[in-house]
């Protein structure tokens, strides 16, 4: 996977309800539910019940952020 593939994956999930798993280090994770509402050239923003979170596309590539569609 490369940056363009990560951007395409995010683009397909734009405005859909998603689950996010964020790796914080030392086997610690945070979980969010929300939706992607903005895409920028290097980052994307997610609106959650806990506020707005911003991540880089590289976070997806190095698996610090795992996104899945909410069913």
ABEGO torsion letter per residue (X at the ends): XBAAAAAAAAAAABGBBBBBBBBAEGGBBBBBBEBBABBBAABBBBBBAAEBBBBBAAAAAAGABBBBBBX
